[in-house]
């Protein structure tokens, strides 16, 4: 029985909108949306006369990312009810009905995909690929079966960036693929530190994780190696867009900090350092994307 369930309360429209907003995981959605905009701007095209296209890309990406997240929340509501950190979410807590959430997720995802198709077929294909990998492959198929489902989740996380760049260029290029690789390599730093912190929660819900399957030491080695690979891929992409000296300096500083934190978590592991690395991983990706965007403008 889920002790977080809340029943019997009528909600105003403002309350309901607030619940819908919590369903889209706004920090995660915002970071993915940022990568999509960086992908477009990193192409280096003059933004004059392209503003409408950039806004259209932002709108369609926001809708598809939000809709996909809601669909994930809808499907995972049973395991969310078993974990202390997630049982208060609107679906497992009974503040939003499953049918309502499913309809909202499908409407947002479908509207975003249609908007993407109106903008450009290649853009729509890549946006739809992100939804496919995130909802169908990662969440519905692999998340409850293998700890390596995070690889497919990482691939889905790279699709907004690849789609944004392809929209600007009219093709998929090596820089876009390299940036997708950077996101894919960054995912273990983000997800595995989280998996170590909430190991008991995931075990309670029966969700396989790398820390549970291979132990904390092996997990920390994976995090350190993936952090190095993510920084390397980000540097390669930066070279491709001809980043300025100031941009390089900033990128090297934040990449070095990521690597140092990952190395320290191996040498002197602690729950506090692990959680700090988890927090910094998101900050690193956001700052790296902003540096690349500013360098391309």
C-alpha positions as CSV (number, residue, x, y, z in Angstrom):
1,X,0.0,0.0,0.0
2,X,1.3,3.5,-0.9
3,X,1.3,5.6,2.2
4,X,1.7,8.7,0.1
5,X,-1.7,8.5,-1.5
6,X,-3.9,11.6,-1.1
7,X,-7.6,11.3,-1.8
8,X,-10.8,13.3,-1.6
9,X,-9.7,16.8,-2.5
10,X,-11.2,19.1,-5.1
11,X,-8.6,21.1,-6.9
12,X,-8.7,24.5,-8.6
13,X,-7.5,25.0,-12.2
14,X,-4.3,26.6,-10.9
15,X,-3.7,23.5,-8.7
16,X,-4.2,21.2,-11.6
17,X,-1.9,23.1,-13.9
18,X,0.7,22.9,-11.1
19,X,0.3,19.2,-11.0
20,X,0.7,18.9,-14.7
21,X,3.8,21.0,-14.5
22,X,5.3,18.6,-11.9
23,X,4.6,15.7,-14.3
24,X,7.0,17.1,-16.9
25,X,10.0,17.3,-14.5
26,X,10.7,20.8,-15.6
27,X,14.5,20.8,-14.7
28,X,15.1,17.7,-16.9
29,X,12.8,19.0,-19.6
30,X,14.5,22.4,-19.5
31,X,18.0,20.9,-19.9
32,X,16.9,18.7,-22.8
33,X,15.3,21.7,-24.5
34,X,18.5,23.7,-24.0
35,X,20.5,21.0,-25.8
36,X,18.1,21.2,-28.7
37,X,18.5,25.0,-29.0
38,X,22.3,24.6,-28.7
39,X,22.1,22.1,-31.5
40,X,20.4,24.7,-33.8
41,X,22.6,27.6,-32.8
42,X,25.8,25.6,-32.9
43,X,25.3,25.3,-36.7
44,X,26.6,28.9,-36.8
45,X,24.0,30.2,-39.2
46,X,23.0,33.9,-38.9
47,X,20.0,34.1,-36.5
48,X,18.5,37.0,-38.4
49,X,15.5,35.8,-40.2
50,X,15.7,32.4,-38.5
51,X,14.0,33.4,-35.3
52,X,10.6,31.9,-36.2
53,X,12.3,28.6,-37.0
54,X,14.2,28.5,-33.7
55,X,10.9,29.3,-31.8
56,X,9.1,26.6,-33.7
57,X,11.9,24.1,-32.8
58,X,11.7,25.1,-29.2
59,X,7.9,24.7,-29.1
60,X,7.8,21.3,-30.8
61,X,10.7,20.0,-28.6
62,X,9.1,21.3,-25.4
63,X,5.8,19.5,-26.3
64,X,7.4,16.2,-27.3
65,X,9.9,16.2,-24.3
66,X,7.1,17.0,-21.9
67,X,4.7,14.5,-23.4
68,X,7.4,11.7,-23.3
69,X,8.1,12.5,-19.7
70,X,4.5,12.3,-18.7
71,X,4.1,9.0,-20.6
72,X,7.1,7.7,-18.6
73,X,5.5,8.8,-15.4
74,X,2.3,7.2,-16.4
75,X,3.9,3.8,-17.1
76,X,6.2,3.9,-14.0
77,X,3.4,4.9,-11.5
78,X,3.4,1.4,-10.0
79,X,7.1,1.4,-9.1
80,X,7.1,5.1,-8.2
81,X,4.5,4.2,-5.5
82,X,7.1,1.8,-4.0
83,X,9.9,4.3,-3.6
84,X,10.1,6.9,-0.8
85,X,11.5,9.6,-3.1
86,X,8.8,9.2,-5.8
87,X,5.7,8.1,-4.0
88,X,4.6,11.7,-3.6
89,X,4.5,12.3,-7.4
90,X,1.0,13.2,-8.6
91,X,0.2,9.8,-10.2
92,X,1.2,7.4,-7.4
93,X,-0.2,9.7,-4.8
94,X,-3.6,9.7,-6.6
95,X,-3.7,13.5,-7.3
96,X,-4.0,12.8,-11.0
97,X,-5.8,9.9,-12.6
98,X,-3.8,7.5,-14.9
99,X,-6.3,8.1,-17.8
100,X,-5.9,11.8,-17.5
101,X,-2.1,11.6,-17.5
102,X,-2.0,9.2,-20.4
103,X,-4.3,11.5,-22.5
104,X,-2.2,14.5,-21.7
105,X,1.0,12.7,-22.5
106,X,-0.3,11.5,-25.9
107,X,-1.7,14.9,-26.8
108,X,1.5,16.8,-26.0
109,X,3.7,14.2,-27.7
110,X,1.5,14.0,-30.8
111,X,1.1,17.8,-31.1
112,X,4.9,18.3,-30.8
113,X,5.6,15.6,-33.4
114,X,3.1,17.1,-35.8
115,X,4.6,20.6,-35.3
116,X,8.1,19.1,-36.0
117,X,6.8,17.5,-39.2
118,X,5.5,20.9,-40.3
119,X,8.9,22.4,-39.7
120,X,11.0,19.8,-41.5
121,X,10.7,16.0,-42.1
122,X,14.3,15.2,-40.9
123,X,13.7,17.2,-37.8
124,X,10.5,15.3,-37.2
125,X,12.2,12.0,-37.8
126,X,14.9,12.7,-35.2
127,X,12.4,14.1,-32.7
128,X,10.2,11.0,-33.1
129,X,13.3,8.8,-32.7
130,X,13.9,10.5,-29.3
131,X,10.4,9.6,-28.2
132,X,10.8,6.1,-29.5
133,X,14.0,5.4,-27.6
134,X,12.8,7.1,-24.5
135,X,9.3,5.8,-24.1
136,X,9.2,2.5,-25.9
137,X,12.8,1.2,-25.7
138,X,14.0,2.6,-22.4
139,X,10.9,2.8,-20.2
140,X,8.5,0.2,-21.6
141,X,11.0,-2.4,-22.7
142,X,14.4,-2.3,-20.9
143,X,14.2,-0.2,-17.6
144,X,12.8,-3.1,-15.6
145,X,14.9,-5.7,-17.3
146,X,18.5,-4.6,-17.4
147,X,20.7,-2.0,-15.7
148,X,22.1,-1.0,-19.1
149,X,18.8,0.5,-20.1
150,X,20.5,3.8,-19.3
151,X,22.4,3.6,-22.6
152,X,19.2,3.8,-24.5
153,X,18.0,6.6,-22.2
154,X,21.2,8.5,-23.0
155,X,20.7,8.0,-26.7
156,X,17.2,9.4,-26.4
157,X,18.6,12.3,-24.4
158,X,20.9,13.2,-27.4
159,X,18.1,13.4,-30.0
160,X,16.9,16.9,-29.2
161,X,20.4,18.3,-29.8
162,X,20.8,16.2,-33.0
163,X,17.4,17.3,-34.2
164,X,18.0,21.0,-33.6
165,X,21.3,20.9,-35.5
166,X,19.8,18.9,-38.3
167,X,17.0,21.5,-38.6
168,X,19.6,24.3,-39.0
169,X,21.9,22.4,-41.4
170,X,19.4,20.2,-43.3
171,X,21.5,17.1,-42.6
172,X,23.1,15.1,-39.8
173,X,26.8,15.9,-39.4
174,X,29.7,14.6,-37.4
175,X,29.6,17.5,-34.9
176,X,26.0,16.7,-34.1
177,X,26.8,13.0,-33.6
178,X,29.8,13.9,-31.5
179,X,27.7,16.0,-29.2
180,X,25.2,13.1,-28.9
181,X,28.1,10.9,-27.9
182,X,29.1,13.5,-25.2
183,X,25.5,13.3,-23.8
184,X,25.6,9.5,-24.0
185,X,28.9,9.4,-22.1
186,X,27.7,11.9,-19.6
187,X,24.6,9.8,-18.7
188,X,26.5,7.4,-16.4
189,X,27.9,10.3,-14.4
190,X,24.4,11.6,-13.9
191,X,22.4,8.3,-13.5
192,X,24.9,6.0,-11.7
193,X,25.6,8.5,-8.9
194,X,21.8,8.8,-8.5
195,X,21.5,5.0,-8.5
196,X,24.1,4.7,-5.7
197,X,22.3,7.3,-3.6
198,X,18.9,5.6,-4.0
199,X,20.0,2.0,-4.2
200,X,17.5,0.8,-1.6
201,X,14.6,2.6,-3.3
202,X,15.4,1.0,-6.7
203,X,15.8,-2.4,-5.0
204,X,12.4,-2.0,-3.3
205,X,10.8,-1.3,-6.6
206,X,12.6,-4.1,-8.4
207,X,14.4,-1.9,-10.9
208,X,17.9,-3.2,-11.9
209,X,20.8,-0.8,-11.5
210,X,24.5,-0.9,-12.3
211,X,25.5,-0.3,-8.6
212,X,23.3,-3.3,-7.5
213,X,24.6,-5.6,-10.3
214,X,28.3,-4.7,-10.3
215,X,29.0,-3.0,-6.9
216,X,30.0,0.5,-6.0
217,X,33.6,0.2,-6.9
218,X,32.9,-0.9,-10.5
219,X,30.3,1.8,-10.8
220,X,32.7,4.5,-9.7
221,X,35.2,3.3,-12.3
222,X,32.5,3.5,-15.0
223,X,31.6,7.0,-13.9
224,X,35.2,8.1,-14.0
225,X,35.8,6.7,-17.5
226,X,32.5,8.0,-18.9
227,X,33.3,11.5,-17.5
228,X,36.6,11.5,-19.3
229,X,34.9,10.3,-22.5
230,X,32.1,13.0,-22.2
231,X,34.7,15.7,-21.7
232,X,36.7,14.4,-24.7
233,X,33.7,14.3,-27.0
234,X,32.7,17.8,-25.9
235,X,36.2,19.1,-26.7
236,X,36.1,17.4,-30.1
237,X,32.8,19.1,-30.9
238,X,34.1,22.4,-29.7
239,X,37.1,22.1,-32.1
240,X,34.6,21.4,-34.8
241,X,32.7,24.7,-34.2
242,X,35.9,26.6,-33.8
243,X,35.4,27.6,-30.2
244,X,37.2,30.8,-29.1
245,X,40.1,30.9,-26.7
246,X,37.9,32.2,-23.9
247,X,35.3,29.4,-24.6
248,X,38.1,26.8,-24.5
249,X,39.3,28.1,-21.2
250,X,35.8,27.9,-19.7
251,X,35.2,24.4,-21.1
252,X,38.5,23.1,-19.8
253,X,37.8,24.4,-16.3
254,X,34.4,22.8,-16.0
255,X,35.6,19.6,-17.6
256,X,38.6,19.4,-15.3
257,X,36.3,19.9,-12.3
258,X,34.1,17.0,-13.5
259,X,37.0,14.7,-13.9
260,X,38.5,15.7,-10.5
261,X,35.2,15.0,-8.7
262,X,34.8,11.6,-10.5
263,X,38.4,10.7,-9.6
264,X,37.9,11.7,-6.0
265,X,34.8,9.6,-5.8
266,X,37.0,6.6,-6.6
267,X,39.9,7.4,-4.3
268,X,37.9,8.8,-1.3
269,X,34.3,7.7,-1.8
270,X,31.5,9.1,0.4
271,X,27.8,9.6,0.1
272,X,28.3,13.4,0.2
273,X,30.9,13.4,-2.6
274,X,28.7,11.1,-4.6
275,X,25.7,13.4,-4.3
276,X,27.9,16.4,-5.1
277,X,29.1,14.7,-8.3
278,X,25.5,13.9,-9.2
279,X,24.5,17.6,-8.8
280,X,27.6,18.9,-10.6
281,X,27.0,16.6,-13.6
282,X,23.8,18.5,-14.5
283,X,25.5,21.8,-14.0
284,X,28.4,20.7,-16.2
285,X,26.1,19.7,-19.1
286,X,24.2,23.0,-18.8
287,X,27.4,25.1,-18.7
288,X,29.1,23.1,-21.5
289,X,26.0,23.6,-23.7
290,X,25.9,27.3,-23.0
291,X,29.6,27.7,-23.7
292,X,29.2,26.0,-27.1
293,X,26.1,28.1,-27.9
294,X,27.9,31.3,-27.0
295,X,30.9,30.3,-29.1
296,X,28.8,29.6,-32.2
297,X,26.9,33.0,-32.0
